[in-house]
Amino acid sequence: MSSRRWIAALLALLLVGMGAPTGWADERSTEPSAGANAAAAVGDVFYVPGKAIVCGVSGVLYIATMALTFGALYQEATDFVKGGCGGKWVLTGEDIKPAQSF
């Protein structure tokens, strides 16, 4: 019985002695690094032309859908263009930097 008390006292002392943990996330910078900015610049070489191709194809699909359905599927045809041409067109270092894990 006394060994349990010693173990409990030792654990309590250990927990109290540790204090509040400091978060490493507080010390990390939220700014993207130079490497992330460079990776974004290299990625843009492929991303921007690819985005332009997808946007152009979605425009063709819009015209084809509107022509084949005589405008009955207007919302679906519009979704082609929103999906292909919407969103970001240029990557930044903020898009490339690794996500913070907690």
Helices and strands as residue ranges (DSSP letters): H 2-18, G 24-26, H 34-69, H 74-85, H 93-96
